[in-house]
Amino acid sequence: MTLTELADRVGITIVNLSILKNGRAKSIRFSTLTALCEALDCAPGDLLDLTDNV
């Protein structure tokens, strides 16, 4: 699936999807996370990584 198709399925812009993909997002809405998980058939833990931001 292309980034364009995923962005369309999730309902966000390609720019915002790229920010998420490249790890530059400071937050994510639960509705966006849910839509991503539904589109990718995965769980939130498959997409998120806990890092130390000190």
ABEGO torsion letter per residue (X at the ends): XBAAAAAAAAGBBAAAAAAAAAGABABBBAAAAAAAAAAAGBBAAAABBBBBAX
